[in-house]
């Protein structure tokens, strides 16, 4: 029943026929003990502050469906939890045989998070994380083309005649994905032979509240701006609401572009132009990269393409 090639086709057929007649199913837990495998993957979410108290970034949630389907295709279960159980995920999951490997989504401040990844490497853990594939520090990293997405978003705004584009997002080594999106923003300005003004860059995390706060900060600086490129959809939606509350029309006075393509983006008013990440492909790539590591195959960083979806928030 395990597909052992030493068993003849005739014997296998007889055993499978008997199993079907008796409604026999393999006890996955028992066979896992024999193989010293649980046939389970652990998906660990980083806790993010969210308005609805789910504590999970909505983009990460959009990956879960394709992860579950891909796990099922390969004969694995998916265990979902937060990353806050202890300081040693390897002991919590691999050493305890709860899971054969770990998928990590989200990390907050990367400069604080990186030592924990280094610890997993030293322990020989099987893990893959969603992040910045360009860095290639930990091998099995899956992520989107953040720099390319930032470039396309900013070039779109410049192409529509905007010349004072604010960047809303924390662009630092602590947030490498946002930093890459900012690098794309800078590259688009360089291509257009335009300078980037420091006064048009506002640190903001992926939440509506921080998007609102960014607009307030821009108004207080009294620096002219006619567009906003937000490094997340949630911040972009918050920025739109703050602009409208101040009597600024979107997109006539200020065009807005986000990043992620959350389901909420298409329902905002006006609908949000955004850089779409492929959540389905991301979920598949994360699971397959981890299974590859568990099975001893070489895995490399995976950079997934992004697509600019133009909607009403940036079209006059």
N, C-alpha and C positions, 0 to 999 in steps of 0.2 A: 504493500500500500504506500510505501515511501518512494517507490520508483527505483528501487535498487536494481542496477543492470545485471546483477548475478542471478536474478530470478527469471526463469523462462517466461515467455509470453503466454504459454498455455496455463502455467501455474498461476500467473498473475490474473488471468481472465477468470479462472475458477474461484480464486480468493475474492476478487471484486464482486463476482456474481453472488457469492455466499454472503458477503458483507451487505450488499444491497437487499437481499432477501431478509436478512436479520435486522435491517435498519441500523447497522453498526456504524459508529462514527469514531474516528481517532480521538483519543483524549489528548488535546494539545498540551495540557499542563504536564501530563506524564511523559509524553515524548520529548517535551522541552527539557525536563530534568535529565533524561538520558543524553540528550545532545548538549546539555549545559547551555541551552538557549531558551529564552522566553517567547520568542517570536512576537515580541512587543516592542514598539518604539515609544519613547517618552517625548511629548511635545511640551516644552516649558515656556510659558509666556512671562515676559517681564511686566510687572504691574505699572500701568500708566494711569495718571489722573485723567478721568473722563467725566463728562457732564452727567452721564446716566449711571455712574458708579459701577460699570462693568469692569473697569480697571484694565481693559484690553484695547489696544489700538484697533479701530474698525478695519483697517487694511489687513492686519494679521488675521482677524476673524474670517475675512473673505478667502483666505487660503485653506481653511480647514476642510471644506468639502472635498477638494481635489486631493488633499493629503489622505483622508480616510479612504477614498476610492483607490488611490495608488497603493496604500498599505494592503487593502483587501486583495488587490490583484496579485500581490507578492506573498500573500498568506500571512500578513502581519496584522496585529491589533495596534490601536493608537491610544496611549494613555496621556491624558491632558491634565496639566497642573500649572501652578505658578512657580516662579524661580526662587521663591522665598523660603523653601522648606529648611534649608541649612546652607552652610558655606561650602559643602562638598557634594555636588550633584553626582559625581562618579560613585560615591559610596551609597547615596540614596537610591540609585537606579541600577547601575551595572553590577556593582559588588553584591547588592542584595537580590540580584536576578529579577528585579521588577521589569527591567527593560534591557534590550541588547545594545541600544544606542540612544542618543539624545539629540533632539532638534531644539535649537535655541532661537526664540523670536524676541527681538527688542533688547535694549541694554541700558537705556538712560545715558549716563556719562560714560563714554567708552574708555576714557583714561582710568576710571575706577574699575571698569568691567574687565579690561584686558588681562590683569593678573589672574583672574579666575579661569579664563580661557587657557592661559599658559599652564595653569595647574592641571587642567584636563589633558593637555598635550603631554605633560610629564608623566601622568598616570597611565598614558596609553589608552585613554577613553575613545570610544567611537562616538563622534559628534559632528554635527554640521550646524552652521549658524547663518542666519539671514543678515547680510551686512554689506560690506564694501569689497567686492571681488577684486578690484584693482590692487588693493594692498597685498593680497595673496599671502598673508602671514600664517594662516592656519589651514591652508590646503582646501578643505571642503567648505568653501564659503559660496553662498548663492546670493545674488543681488541684482538690482536693476542698473541700467546705464544712467546713473544719476547725472553725470556730467553732460552727457548727450541730451538728456531731457531738459536740464537747465538751459542749455544752449538753444534748443528749439523753442522753448517757451519765451525766452527773451528775444530771440530773433523775430518771432511772430509779433511781439509787441512793437519792436522797432520797425518792422515792416508795415505796421498799421499807422505809423507816424508818431508814436510815442517816443519822447526823448528824455524824460525824467522818470526812470523806472526804479521804484523802491524794491529792495529785497527784504522779505520778512522771513527770517529763519536764523537759527543759531549756527553760523558758519565757523566752526572751530574744530580742532583735533578731537575734542570730546564728542562731536556729532559728525562723524566722517561722511555720512550720506548727505546731510545738509551742506557740508563743506564742498562736496563734489557738485551739488546743484548750484552753489554759489560760483564755483569755478566755471561752469557752463555759462552762467550769467555774465561773468567777466569776459569770457571768450567772445560772446556775441557782441559785447560793446567794443572789444578790440577789433573785431571784423568790420564793424561800422565806423571805426576810427573815432569813437566817443570815449570820454573819460567816465570812470565810475566814481561817484561822489560818496564819501564816507557817511555823510548826513542822511543818505537814502538807504542805509543798511540798518535794520532793526532786529535784534535778537528776539526770537520767539520760538516756543515749542509747538508741537502739533495739537493745538486746542483752540476752540473758538474764543475763549477768554484771552489767550495770548494774541490772537489775531486782532481782536478789538483793542487791546492795549497797544499794539504796534501802531495802529492808526492814530490813537491819542498821542503817542510819542512823536509821530511824524508831524502832526498838527502843532505840537508844542515847539518843535524845532524850526517851524516856519520856513522849511525848505520846500520849494515848489516840486510837486510830483503829479504826473498824469497817468501813472500805471503802477500796479503792484504785482510782483511775482512772489507768491508765497510758497515756501518749501513744503507745505502740506495743504491738503484740501480743507481741513478743519480750520486752520489759521486763515485761509482765504475766505471761507464762509463767514468767519467772525469779522474779518476786515470789511466785507461787503455790508454786513449789518451795521457796523460802526459808521461807515461812510454814509449810508442812507439815513441814519439817525442825525448826522450832521448836515444833511441837505445836499450831499454830493451825489450826483447821478452816476450810476454804473451801467454802461461803460462810457457814457458821453463825457463826463468829467474825469473819471478815473477808471481805466480798464483793469481787470483783475484776472490773474491766472494762478491756478493751484497746481498740486502735484499729488497723485495717487489714483484719481478717478474712483472715489468712494461712491456708493449708490446715492448718497445725499447730494453729490455734485450736480446731477442732472435735474434735481428737484429744487435747487436753490432759486432765488429770484433776484436777478436773472440766472438762468442755468450757467454753471461754472465751466469756463474753459480750463482744461487741466491736462497734465501729462499722465497718461494712463500706464500703470504698471500691470503686468499680466499676472493676476493672482492665481489663476488656474495653473499656468506654466510654472509659477514659483513653487506652489505646493508639490507638484509632480517632481520638480528638480530637487527639492530639499529631501524628499523621501528617497528618491532613487540614489542620490549622492550618499545618503547615510547607509542604505542597504549595501551599496558598493563597498563602503568602508568596512562594514561588518563582515562581508564576504571576502575581504582581503584584496579587493581590486584597487588600483591607483585611481584617485579622484582628483580633479582639478577644480579651481574656482570657476564658477559659471556666471557669466554676465548676460542678463536677459535684456532684450530690446524694449524700448518704450515707444509710445505713440502719443502725439499731440492731438487732443480732441477739442476742436474749436466750437465754442458755444456762445451764448449771448453776452457773457460778462466781458468779452473783449472785442465785440463787433459793434460798430456804430451803424 
